[in-house]
Amino acid sequence: MADFRTSTQRERWIFQSHDLMERWAAANQRAAQTLAQYGTTRLSVDLLDGSVSYPEPAPDHVEGSSGVKPLSYEEEQLTRVFYEQKIQEVCAAFKFPHKIQATAIIYFKRFYLQWSVMEHHPKHIMLTCVYASCKVEENHVSAEELDFDLIVYAPYRSIEGFIDDLEDFCRAGNGPFQRLKELRQAAISRVDKMMLTDAPLLYTPGQLALAALHKSNDLLRVINFERYLETIFSRQHSDCPVEQFVQLTSLIYLLLRT
């Protein structure tokens, strides 16, 4: 059975905030320089070997003559979020499971850690990510040449695991078992919003799921969540105090307000 702890996602695709900003800034700067030099940012892809080539400048090309200004760092960020929302809309329209939606968004985020939206149109990448997400659920394939790992761990599965655990917690007299379905749905809605932020590239799926459940419980008051956290950490022999996790939850939710 697949294990997040030994996955390429944990090894290669969980970052610090400054790492993300450096990658996005580098891609934005490269695209802006390409626009200034060639008058365009669109790249050519060889369909046979997948190699990427930049356009040749026209003989009479004068730098900056196209009159087109490059997108700013902030404009690129807004563009990415717009198309991530479109991925959610497409997946909802086709009634795809949350797993497919989450995987497609993660693919999209990973792609634009390496490329600017000025170099590859997000509309095409969005549809490609949805298609790849659907296929990878049936057949896990390797794509090392693209620096891409296709198996993705999403917070939705972690939510289901925590809800199963909470059933036992409630049966032990710690809360109304009947309201867990309500808590689960609220947490899923919060994860939907998290997927449109940098959170999936900064935190593990388990952390995001637990944070979503924690915040949802703050509103619904289904259980004593601090007691549940103490139960989890004591079982795992974790040195992480409840207060530290609450601080982590606050950091995650700061991303929803930026």
Backbone as CSV, one residue per row, in Angstrom:
resi,resn,N_x,N_y,N_z,CA_x,CA_y,CA_z,C_x,C_y,C_z
1,MET,0.853,-1.206,0.000,0.000,0.000,0.000,0.880,1.245,0.000
2,ALA,0.505,2.248,-0.782,1.288,3.476,-0.882,1.351,4.179,0.470
3,ASP,2.481,4.804,0.734,2.715,5.456,2.024,3.277,6.847,1.774
4,PHE,2.598,7.880,2.267,3.053,9.252,2.052,4.445,9.477,2.611
5,ARG,4.766,8.824,3.736,6.049,9.066,4.402,7.241,8.704,3.532
6,THR,7.066,7.763,2.612,8.161,7.354,1.728,7.933,7.822,0.291
7,SER,6.994,8.718,0.093,6.610,9.129,-1.260,7.517,10.212,-1.818
8,THR,7.511,10.335,-3.150,8.228,11.433,-3.811,7.580,12.773,-3.484
9,GLN,6.282,12.757,-3.174,5.616,14.017,-2.825,6.245,14.616,-1.572
10,ARG,6.466,13.781,-0.565,7.076,14.292,0.664,8.533,14.665,0.431
11,GLU,9.224,13.875,-0.384,10.654,14.093,-0.613,10.921,15.312,-1.482
12,ARG,10.082,15.539,-2.496,10.417,16.527,-3.514,9.441,17.686,-3.636
13,TRP,8.226,17.558,-3.093,7.193,18.531,-3.440,6.556,19.231,-2.242
14,ILE,7.234,19.226,-1.108,6.823,20.044,0.030,7.921,21.075,0.244
15,PHE,7.570,22.359,0.201,8.563,23.429,0.167,8.412,24.389,1.342
16,GLN,9.394,25.288,1.449,9.280,26.465,2.298,8.736,27.615,1.439
17,SER,8.127,28.597,2.081,7.514,29.703,1.334,8.513,30.415,0.431
18,HIS,9.734,30.624,0.931,10.720,31.360,0.129,11.134,30.570,-1.109
19,ASP,11.085,29.221,-1.033,11.402,28.404,-2.209,10.385,28.652,-3.318
20,LEU,9.112,28.693,-2.944,8.062,28.934,-3.939,8.230,30.297,-4.589
21,MET,8.464,31.313,-3.777,8.598,32.671,-4.314,9.788,32.783,-5.252
22,GLU,10.899,32.116,-4.911,12.082,32.149,-5.772,11.804,31.486,-7.113
23,ARG,11.113,30.362,-7.098,10.805,29.653,-8.345,9.861,30.469,-9.226
24,TRP,8.820,31.022,-8.622,7.875,31.828,-9.407,8.544,33.076,-9.965
25,ALA,9.391,33.700,-9.155,10.079,34.912,-9.609,11.028,34.598,-10.755
26,ALA,11.727,33.456,-10.669,12.666,33.069,-11.724,11.932,32.813,-13.038
27,ALA,10.790,32.122,-12.968,10.012,31.848,-14.183,9.466,33.140,-14.781
28,ASN,8.993,34.033,-13.930,8.461,35.313,-14.401,9.544,36.144,-15.068
29,GLN,10.717,36.172,-14.454,11.828,36.955,-15.013,12.290,36.377,-16.342
30,ARG,12.361,35.045,-16.428,12.779,34.410,-17.679,11.809,34.737,-18.809
31,ALA,10.507,34.672,-18.524,9.510,34.969,-19.550,9.573,36.433,-19.972
32,ALA,9.783,37.323,-19.004,9.881,38.753,-19.325,11.089,39.031,-20.206
33,GLN,12.206,38.362,-19.917,13.410,38.534,-20.729,13.204,37.987,-22.137
34,THR,12.492,36.854,-22.228,12.201,36.274,-23.543,11.330,37.215,-24.368
35,LEU,10.345,37.818,-23.722,9.474,38.765,-24.418,10.268,39.959,-24.929
36,ALA,11.181,40.463,-24.105,11.981,41.614,-24.510,12.905,41.269,-25.673
37,GLN,13.422,40.033,-25.681,14.397,39.645,-26.699,13.751,39.207,-28.005
38,TYR,12.624,38.459,-27.897,12.031,37.863,-29.091,10.681,38.468,-29.485
39,GLY,10.085,39.249,-28.595,8.775,39.800,-28.891,7.644,38.838,-28.636
40,THR,7.943,37.658,-28.080,6.934,36.653,-27.737,7.478,35.796,-26.607
41,THR,6.582,35.128,-25.895,7.019,34.239,-24.810,6.636,32.795,-25.074
42,ARG,5.845,32.542,-26.111,5.377,31.190,-26.374,6.521,30.299,-26.837
43,LEU,6.605,29.113,-26.242,7.659,28.164,-26.570,7.144,27.118,-27.551
44,SER,8.072,26.557,-28.332,7.733,25.476,-29.254,8.131,24.148,-28.627
45,VAL,7.230,23.163,-28.705,7.490,21.842,-28.137,7.529,20.826,-29.263
46,ASP,8.627,20.073,-29.343,8.762,19.019,-30.342,7.891,17.840,-29.922
47,LEU,6.920,17.468,-30.752,5.984,16.408,-30.399,6.631,15.031,-30.380
48,LEU,7.808,14.886,-30.993,8.475,13.588,-31.033,9.285,13.313,-29.777
49,ASP,10.091,14.292,-29.371,10.953,14.048,-28.209,10.635,14.929,-27.005
50,GLY,9.645,15.814,-27.142,9.248,16.646,-26.010,10.180,17.797,-25.704
51,SER,11.183,18.031,-26.547,12.131,19.111,-26.287,11.472,20.473,-26.504
52,VAL,11.966,21.461,-25.768,11.416,22.812,-25.815,12.419,23.744,-26.468
53,SER,11.941,24.601,-27.368,12.827,25.562,-28.019,12.193,26.942,-27.997
54,TYR,13.065,27.958,-27.902,12.606,29.344,-27.895,12.521,29.861,-29.331
55,PRO,11.679,30.853,-29.573,11.539,31.391,-30.933,12.798,32.120,-31.372
56,GLU,12.983,32.166,-32.689,14.102,32.919,-33.249,13.676,34.369,-33.441
57,PRO,14.519,35.309,-33.059,14.152,36.718,-33.278,14.125,37.036,-34.766
58,ALA,13.173,37.860,-35.165,13.094,38.272,-36.567,14.317,39.108,-36.922
59,PRO,14.777,39.042,-38.176,15.977,39.796,-38.572,15.881,41.282,-38.273
60,ASP,14.695,41.846,-38.442,14.545,43.281,-38.217,13.979,43.589,-36.841
61,HIS,14.084,42.603,-35.932,13.490,42.774,-34.600,14.234,43.841,-33.811
62,VAL,13.469,44.727,-33.242,14.027,45.741,-32.364,13.509,45.471,-30.964
63,GLU,14.401,45.421,-29.990,14.014,45.070,-28.633,12.888,45.976,-28.141
64,GLY,11.848,45.306,-27.623,10.722,46.050,-27.059,9.743,46.565,-28.093
65,SER,9.941,46.225,-29.378,9.089,46.795,-30.413,7.682,46.230,-30.403
66,SER,7.478,45.067,-29.781,6.141,44.478,-29.796,5.146,45.317,-29.014
67,GLY,5.624,46.109,-28.074,4.733,46.944,-27.276,3.949,46.177,-26.235
68,VAL,4.169,44.867,-26.144,3.462,44.036,-25.172,4.247,44.004,-23.870
69,LYS,3.568,44.278,-22.779,4.231,44.262,-21.482,4.068,42.894,-20.826
70,PRO,5.095,42.407,-20.153,4.985,41.109,-19.475,4.079,41.205,-18.256
71,LEU,3.514,40.078,-17.866,2.733,40.030,-16.639,3.651,40.222,-15.440
72,SER,3.142,40.854,-14.426,3.905,40.991,-13.187,3.823,39.691,-12.394
73,TYR,4.656,39.584,-11.383,4.642,38.429,-10.479,3.241,38.240,-9.895
74,GLU,2.629,39.336,-9.448,1.304,39.269,-8.830,0.228,38.883,-9.847
75,GLU,0.346,39.375,-11.071,-0.634,39.031,-12.105,-0.553,37.555,-12.467
76,GLU,0.654,37.023,-12.478,0.794,35.584,-12.727,0.123,34.780,-11.622
77,GLN,0.296,35.220,-10.393,-0.303,34.520,-9.260,-1.825,34.499,-9.376
78,LEU,-2.417,35.623,-9.726,-3.869,35.699,-9.903,-4.334,34.806,-11.053
79,THR,-3.541,34.741,-12.112,-3.890,33.894,-13.258,-3.895,32.425,-12.868
80,ARG,-2.891,32.016,-12.096,-2.834,30.613,-11.661,-4.052,30.257,-10.809
81,VAL,-4.398,31.122,-9.878,-5.548,30.852,-9.012,-6.838,30.777,-9.835
82,PHE,-6.969,31.651,-10.827,-8.162,31.637,-11.679,-8.331,30.272,-12.344
83,TYR,-7.253,29.734,-12.903,-7.357,28.453,-13.601,-7.444,27.274,-12.640
84,GLU,-6.935,27.414,-11.434,-7.141,26.370,-10.426,-8.623,26.287,-10.058
85,GLN,-9.278,27.432,-9.984,-10.727,27.446,-9.754,-11.463,26.800,-10.925
86,LYS,-10.969,27.037,-12.138,-11.581,26.419,-13.315,-11.445,24.896,-13.272
87,ILE,-10.320,24.404,-12.754,-10.153,22.955,-12.607,-11.238,22.403,-11.687
88,GLN,-11.485,23.092,-10.582,-12.539,22.648,-9.669,-13.897,22.656,-10.362
89,GLU,-14.159,23.682,-11.162,-15.445,23.782,-11.856,-15.606,22.662,-12.884
90,VAL,-14.539,22.379,-13.632,-14.597,21.309,-14.635,-14.843,19.964,-13.960
91,CYS,-14.102,19.696,-12.896,-14.243,18.415,-12.195,-15.631,18.280,-11.571
92,ALA,-16.164,19.388,-11.066,-17.515,19.355,-10.494,-18.556,19.103,-11.584
93,ALA,-18.358,19.713,-12.748,-19.306,19.547,-13.852,-19.374,18.097,-14.319
94,PHE,-18.229,17.412,-14.293,-18.180,16.011,-14.707,-18.384,15.051,-13.536
95,LYS,-18.629,15.621,-12.346,-18.858,14.825,-11.139,-17.689,13.885,-10.842
96,PHE,-16.479,14.386,-11.063,-15.291,13.609,-10.728,-15.108,13.570,-9.209
97,PRO,-14.502,12.515,-8.682,-14.209,12.457,-7.245,-13.235,13.564,-6.836
98,HIS,-13.246,13.906,-5.554,-12.334,14.931,-5.053,-10.878,14.556,-5.314
99,LYS,-10.574,13.272,-5.317,-9.200,12.825,-5.539,-8.698,13.289,-6.899
100,ILE,-9.520,13.169,-7.935,-9.120,13.597,-9.276,-8.936,15.107,-9.316
101,GLN,-9.850,15.833,-8.700,-9.743,17.293,-8.657,-8.455,17.728,-7.965
102,ALA,-8.177,17.134,-6.810,-6.983,17.513,-6.045,-5.708,17.179,-6.806
103,THR,-5.670,16.005,-7.426,-4.487,15.600,-8.178,-4.243,16.549,-9.348
104,ALA,-5.303,16.923,-10.051,-5.164,17.846,-11.182,-4.622,19.199,-10.727
105,ILE,-5.113,19.703,-9.610,-4.636,20.998,-9.107,-3.175,20.913,-8.692
106,ILE,-2.792,19.808,-8.055,-1.391,19.646,-7.652,-0.492,19.585,-8.887
107,TYR,-0.906,18.845,-9.920,-0.129,18.814,-11.166,0.048,20.229,-11.712
108,PHE,-1.045,20.985,-11.724,-1.030,22.357,-12.245,-0.055,23.216,-11.445
109,LYS,-0.117,23.120,-10.132,0.784,23.901,-9.274,2.238,23.524,-9.534
110,ARG,2.504,22.233,-9.644,3.882,21.778,-9.866,4.413,22.274,-11.205
111,PHE,3.574,22.223,-12.226,4.015,22.662,-13.549,4.457,24.114,-13.516
112,TYR,3.664,24.953,-12.848,3.983,26.386,-12.832,4.967,26.772,-11.733
113,LEU,5.568,25.786,-11.099,6.769,26.061,-10.309,7.980,26.168,-11.230
114,GLN,7.855,25.613,-12.435,8.974,25.585,-13.376,8.764,26.506,-14.575
115,TRP,7.511,26.830,-14.867,7.209,27.618,-16.058,6.336,28.813,-15.699
116,SER,6.413,29.823,-16.535,5.544,30.991,-16.401,4.257,30.765,-17.188
117,VAL,3.174,31.381,-16.742,1.929,31.299,-17.510,2.077,32.010,-18.849
118,MET,3.100,32.847,-18.988,3.358,33.510,-20.265,4.017,32.567,-21.263
119,GLU,4.609,31.483,-20.774,5.300,30.537,-21.655,4.389,29.410,-22.127
120,HIS,3.509,28.958,-21.253,2.556,27.894,-21.601,1.173,28.328,-21.128
121,HIS,0.216,28.382,-22.034,-1.113,28.908,-21.704,-1.787,28.021,-20.652
122,PRO,-2.245,28.604,-19.561,-2.869,27.815,-18.490,-4.104,27.035,-18.930
123,LYS,-4.821,27.538,-19.947,-6.009,26.818,-20.409,-5.640,25.425,-20.899
124,HIS,-4.548,25.336,-21.651,-4.121,24.043,-22.175,-3.556,23.165,-21.063
125,ILE,-2.776,23.759,-20.172,-2.178,22.993,-19.080,-3.263,22.499,-18.131
126,MET,-4.271,23.320,-17.886,-5.385,22.937,-17.018,-6.062,21.663,-17.520
127,LEU,-6.401,21.641,-18.795,-7.082,20.477,-19.366,-6.176,19.254,-19.383
128,THR,-4.889,19.474,-19.645,-3.936,18.368,-19.623,-3.845,17.764,-18.230
129,CYS,-3.840,18.618,-17.209,-3.738,18.140,-15.829,-4.974,17.342,-15.424
130,VAL,-6.147,17.795,-15.846,-7.371,17.052,-15.551,-7.328,15.690,-16.234
131,TYR,-6.912,15.671,-17.496,-6.831,14.411,-18.236,-5.834,13.459,-17.578
132,ALA,-4.645,13.979,-17.244,-3.616,13.137,-16.624,-4.088,12.608,-15.276
133,SER,-4.801,13.435,-14.536,-5.314,13.007,-13.236,-6.296,11.849,-13.385
134,CYS,-7.154,11.926,-14.389,-8.101,10.834,-14.639,-7.375,9.546,-15.007
135,LYS,-6.342,9.663,-15.836,-5.625,8.478,-16.298,-4.796,7.845,-15.187
136,VAL,-4.172,8.665,-14.353,-3.261,8.118,-13.353,-4.020,7.346,-12.278
137,GLU,-5.305,7.609,-12.134,-6.099,6.836,-11.188,-6.275,5.404,-11.665
138,GLU,-6.092,5.193,-12.965,-6.231,3.859,-13.528,-4.883,3.171,-13.699
139,ASN,-3.853,3.959,-13.993,-2.560,3.365,-14.325,-1.455,4.325,-13.929
140,HIS,-0.666,3.968,-12.921,0.435,4.808,-12.464,1.623,4.646,-13.412
141,VAL,2.022,5.719,-14.048,3.132,5.662,-14.989,4.200,6.657,-14.579
142,SER,5.405,6.460,-15.109,6.535,7.312,-14.750,6.739,8.382,-15.808
143,ALA,7.127,9.575,-15.366,7.419,10.670,-16.291,8.601,11.458,-15.762
144,GLU,9.700,10.746,-15.448,10.865,11.421,-14.883,11.428,12.471,-15.822
145,GLU,11.275,12.237,-17.140,11.847,13.183,-18.088,11.181,14.551,-17.993
146,LEU,9.988,14.602,-17.418,9.300,15.873,-17.220,9.524,16.426,-15.821
147,ASP,10.357,15.748,-15.043,10.552,16.114,-13.637,9.195,16.166,-12.943
148,PHE,8.403,15.136,-13.183,7.019,15.120,-12.715,6.750,13.776,-12.057
149,ASP,6.204,13.773,-10.850,5.804,12.558,-10.156,4.285,12.520,-10.137
150,LEU,3.717,11.438,-10.663,2.283,11.416,-10.918,1.436,10.981,-9.730
151,ILE,1.989,10.226,-8.802,1.203,9.786,-7.655,1.124,10.921,-6.644
152,VAL,-0.093,11.336,-6.342,-0.320,12.487,-5.463,-1.159,12.060,-4.261
153,TYR,-0.782,12.546,-3.103,-1.552,12.320,-1.879,-2.327,13.597,-1.572
154,ALA,-3.640,13.473,-1.476,-4.503,14.635,-1.252,-5.066,14.614,0.166
155,PRO,-5.429,15.779,0.697,-5.981,15.831,2.058,-7.311,15.101,2.224
156,TYR,-8.046,14.886,1.136,-9.372,14.281,1.245,-9.311,12.872,1.836
157,ARG,-8.332,12.115,1.414,-8.193,10.761,1.958,-7.845,10.814,3.441
158,SER,-7.024,11.792,3.812,-6.672,11.946,5.226,-7.897,12.310,6.057
159,ILE,-8.783,13.133,5.496,-10.022,13.473,6.207,-10.818,12.211,6.510
160,GLU,-10.933,11.325,5.522,-11.687,10.087,5.734,-11.062,9.260,6.849
161,GLY,-9.726,9.213,6.881,-9.047,8.468,7.933,-9.307,9.058,9.310
162,PHE,-9.255,10.382,9.401,-9.520,11.034,10.693,-10.979,10.854,11.119
163,ILE,-11.902,10.908,10.166,-13.318,10.712,10.506,-13.540,9.302,11.049
164,ASP,-12.905,8.307,10.435,-13.002,6.934,10.957,-12.484,6.869,12.388
165,ASP,-11.375,7.555,12.628,-10.793,7.572,13.969,-11.708,8.313,14.946
166,LEU,-12.328,9.382,14.469,-13.232,10.159,15.320,-14.485,9.375,15.696
167,GLU,-14.871,8.421,14.862,-16.013,7.578,15.216,-15.730,6.825,16.509
168,ASP,-14.527,6.249,16.602,-14.148,5.553,17.836,-14.058,6.533,19.004
169,PHE,-13.526,7.728,18.721,-13.392,8.757,19.756,-14.771,9.142,20.303
170,CYS,-15.750,9.288,19.416,-17.101,9.655,19.845,-17.798,8.501,20.564
171,ARG,-17.575,7.292,20.098,-18.198,6.132,20.752,-17.701,5.963,22.185
172,ALA,-16.513,6.515,22.445,-15.966,6.448,23.804,-16.552,7.536,24.697
173,GLY,-17.568,8.240,24.194,-18.250,9.239,25.004,-17.707,10.639,24.873
174,ASN,-17.003,10.932,23.753,-16.359,12.236,23.593,-17.074,13.165,22.624
175,GLY,-18.287,12.813,22.216,-18.999,13.692,21.300,-20.120,12.961,20.590
176,PRO,-21.025,13.702,19.935,-22.154,13.091,19.224,-21.711,12.460,17.905
177,PHE,-21.760,11.163,17.846,-21.355,10.414,16.657,-22.138,10.862,15.419
178,GLN,-23.405,11.231,15.606,-24.285,11.535,14.475,-23.852,12.781,13.707
179,ARG,-23.070,13.666,14.325,-22.712,14.935,13.675,-21.383,14.862,12.916
180,LEU,-20.757,13.696,12.909,-19.472,13.578,12.213,-19.622,13.776,10.710
181,LYS,-20.762,13.385,10.151,-20.990,13.588,8.717,-20.984,15.075,8.391
182,GLU,-21.581,15.870,9.265,-21.609,17.324,9.094,-20.198,17.899,9.187
183,LEU,-19.424,17.395,10.147,-18.041,17.851,10.312,-17.202,17.481,9.095
184,ARG,-17.400,16.280,8.590,-16.659,15.807,7.415,-16.916,16.705,6.213
185,GLN,-18.181,17.031,5.950,-18.513,17.843,4.783,-17.947,19.247,4.905
186,ALA,-17.982,19.795,6.112,-17.427,21.134,6.330,-15.924,21.135,6.099
187,ALA,-15.249,20.077,6.544,-13.797,19.982,6.356,-13.442,19.844,4.883
188,ILE,-14.225,19.077,4.132,-13.982,18.925,2.696,-14.106,20.276,1.995
189,SER,-15.101,21.060,2.371,-15.273,22.390,1.774,-14.077,23.285,2.070
190,ARG,-13.528,23.169,3.273,-12.353,23.971,3.626,-11.130,23.523,2.831
191,VAL,-10.986,22.225,2.624,-9.860,21.733,1.830,-9.981,22.205,0.386
192,ASP,-11.211,22.253,-0.145,-11.410,22.791,-1.497,-10.793,24.182,-1.612
193,LYS,-10.968,25.003,-0.581,-10.409,26.357,-0.588,-8.897,26.322,-0.403
194,MET,-8.413,25.423,0.445,-6.962,25.297,0.651,-6.243,24.945,-0.646
195,MET,-6.891,24.139,-1.489,-6.255,23.681,-2.719,-5.980,24.829,-3.679
196,LEU,-6.612,25.975,-3.467,-6.391,27.141,-4.324,-5.309,28.058,-3.774
197,THR,-4.655,27.644,-2.693,-3.568,28.419,-2.096,-2.252,27.661,-2.266
198,ASP,-1.186,28.184,-1.653,0.114,27.510,-1.695,0.196,26.354,-0.707
199,ALA,-0.821,26.173,0.122,-0.766,25.203,1.219,-0.362,23.787,0.793
200,PRO,-0.873,23.241,-0.345,-0.485,21.877,-0.712,1.001,21.720,-1.040
201,LEU,1.687,22.842,-1.307,3.119,22.793,-1.586,3.949,23.100,-0.342
202,LEU,3.291,23.426,0.765,3.990,23.809,1.991,3.755,22.835,3.142
203,TYR,2.616,22.141,3.123,2.244,21.277,4.244,1.824,19.902,3.737
204,THR,1.904,18.913,4.610,1.538,17.548,4.233,0.019,17.413,4.167
205,PRO,-0.476,16.411,3.433,-1.931,16.208,3.364,-2.561,15.995,4.734
206,GLY,-1.867,15.271,5.609,-2.402,15.040,6.946,-2.540,16.321,7.744
207,GLN,-1.551,17.205,7.628,-1.621,18.489,8.332,-2.781,19.333,7.819
208,LEU,-2.970,19.349,6.500,-4.066,20.133,5.919,-5.420,19.570,6.334
209,ALA,-5.548,18.247,6.323,-6.814,17.619,6.704,-7.150,17.903,8.162
210,LEU,-6.159,17.761,9.026,-6.397,17.983,10.452,-6.715,19.454,10.729
211,ALA,-6.040,20.354,10.005,-6.329,21.782,10.159,-7.756,22.100,9.709
212,ALA,-8.191,21.477,8.611,-9.555,21.702,8.114,-10.591,21.194,9.109
213,LEU,-10.336,20.031,9.684,-11.251,19.485,10.686,-11.281,20.361,11.938
214,HIS,-10.098,20.844,12.326,-9.998,21.684,13.518,-10.817,22.962,13.351
215,LYS,-10.624,23.651,12.220,-11.344,24.901,11.984,-12.847,24.665,11.818
216,SER,-13.199,23.573,11.168,-14.622,23.256,11.001,-15.266,22.983,12.352
217,ASN,-14.530,22.302,13.209,-15.056,22.006,14.538,-15.192,23.271,15.385
218,ASP,-14.314,24.252,15.156,-14.447,25.526,15.871,-15.822,26.145,15.624
219,LEU,-16.336,25.936,14.412,-17.641,26.499,14.051,-18.792,25.604,14.515
220,LEU,-18.628,24.286,14.334,-19.733,23.359,14.595,-19.789,22.853,16.032
221,ARG,-18.646,22.884,16.733,-18.584,22.434,18.128,-19.093,20.998,18.287
222,VAL,-18.556,20.098,17.473,-18.971,18.697,17.538,-18.266,17.972,18.677
223,ILE,-16.948,18.201,18.821,-16.162,17.514,19.844,-15.214,18.501,20.510
224,ASN,-14.559,18.038,21.558,-13.449,18.772,22.162,-12.205,18.431,21.349
225,PHE,-11.853,19.295,20.399,-10.799,18.944,19.447,-9.425,18.909,20.096
226,GLU,-9.196,19.747,21.090,-7.904,19.723,21.769,-7.685,18.371,22.442
227,ARG,-8.753,17.827,23.030,-8.641,16.501,23.648,-8.341,15.446,22.588
228,TYR,-8.974,15.591,21.425,-8.707,14.632,20.345,-7.261,14.737,19.876
229,LEU,-6.741,15.959,19.749,-5.344,16.139,19.353,-4.406,15.497,20.365
230,GLU,-4.704,15.670,21.642,-3.876,15.052,22.676,-3.890,13.533,22.543
231,THR,-5.050,12.986,22.185,-5.163,11.540,21.985,-4.292,11.083,20.822
232,ILE,-4.340,11.833,19.717,-3.533,11.480,18.544,-2.048,11.529,18.870
233,PHE,-1.604,12.641,19.433,-0.177,12.829,19.687,0.345,11.834,20.711
234,SER,-0.490,11.451,21.689,-0.041,10.472,22.682,0.114,9.091,22.058
235,ARG,-0.775,8.750,21.104,-0.661,7.457,20.419,0.588,7.392,19.560
236,GLN,0.930,8.520,18.941,2.086,8.568,18.047,3.384,8.867,18.785
237,HIS,3.291,9.052,20.102,4.465,9.407,20.914,5.149,10.644,20.335
238,SER,4.331,11.607,19.923,4.851,12.826,19.302,5.235,13.844,20.365
239,ASP,6.325,14.566,20.089,6.753,15.644,20.981,6.046,16.959,20.658
240,CYS,5.226,16.958,19.622,4.536,18.183,19.190,3.394,18.506,20.152
241,PRO,3.464,19.631,20.860,2.362,19.996,21.753,1.157,20.474,20.960
242,VAL,-0.009,20.399,21.597,-1.236,20.838,20.943,-1.130,22.301,20.525
243,GLU,-0.502,23.126,21.377,-0.373,24.550,21.073,0.403,24.778,19.775
244,GLN,1.418,23.944,19.537,2.217,24.085,18.318,1.383,23.761,17.088
245,PHE,0.531,22.738,17.192,-0.326,22.407,16.054,-1.339,23.519,15.799
246,VAL,-1.880,24.100,16.854,-2.837,25.196,16.691,-2.174,26.368,15.971
247,GLN,-0.897,26.630,16.280,-0.162,27.685,15.580,0.001,27.343,14.103
248,LEU,0.289,26.059,13.819,0.425,25.623,12.424,-0.890,25.827,11.678
249,THR,-2.004,25.504,12.342,-3.319,25.708,11.735,-3.537,27.174,11.382
250,SER,-3.109,28.059,12.265,-3.257,29.496,12.007,-2.444,29.924,10.796
251,LEU,-1.238,29.353,10.638,-0.403,29.680,9.481,-1.061,29.219,8.185
252,ILE,-1.653,28.032,8.226,-2.335,27.520,7.036,-3.490,28.442,6.651
253,TYR,-4.242,28.891,7.637,-5.411,29.717,7.332,-5.055,31.150,6.989
254,LEU,-3.836,31.556,7.312,-3.371,32.853,6.827,-3.292,32.856,5.305
255,LEU,-2.963,31.697,4.718,-2.862,31.589,3.264,-4.212,31.817,2.588
256,LEU,-5.283,31.499,3.279,-6.613,31.693,2.702,-7.014,33.157,2.667
257,ARG,-6.313,33.979,3.438,-6.659,35.398,3.500,-5.712,36.259,2.681
258,THR,-4.693,35.633,2.037,-3.725,36.401,1.255,-4.047,36.305,-0.217
